Amino acid sequence: MKLILKEDVEHLGTTGEVVDVKPGYGRNYLIPQKKAVLATEGALRQIEMMKRQAELRAEMTIENAKELADKIEKTSVTIPVTTGEDDKIHGTITTSQIAEALEERDILIDRKKIILDQEVKSLGEYTATIQLVGELKPQLKVWVVKDE
């Protein structure tokens, strides 16, 4: 029995793949669980159209990510902190604080995508890497200054 998978099925295949399975497995499990549909001509055409649309969306996403990467590379954020003796800051600067500072500049980045190259425990200039799509990883300058 030939089926088109609607979602990834372990040990069988990935979404959109045409697989050949035993009739009982297809009838009793894959089709009722909505994990697959029969591989008819119409269904195959529909899957191809969906794949092309997904590729177009992915290309548009990559273009948007490149624009965002350029914007991030040209931006630097300043984070004011209270300091103690020897200009040591209380605590450390977190990725959440960097994400909030970016949000003030209308750049929305999830804090989980921000990676600090080193711990920020004193005043100065630091570099954070933002993980966007694929290999796109722009660098962001982070300035930690004394709060007045």
Sequence and secondary structure as in RCSB ss.txt:
>XXXX:A:sequence
MKLILKEDVEHLGTTGEVVDVKPGYGRNYLIPQKKAVLATEGALRQIEMMKRQAELRAEMTIENAKELADKIEKT
SVTIPVTTGEDDKIHGTITTSQIAEALEERDILIDRKKIILDQEVKSLGEYTATIQLVGELKPQLKVWVVKDE
>XXXX:A:secstr
 EEEESS BTTTB TT EEE  HHHIIIIITTTTSEEE  HHHHHHHHHHHHHHHHHHHHHHHHHHHHHHHHHT 
EEEEEE B GGGBBSS   HHHHHHHHHHTT    GGGEEESS   BSEEEEEEE  STT   EEEEEEEE  
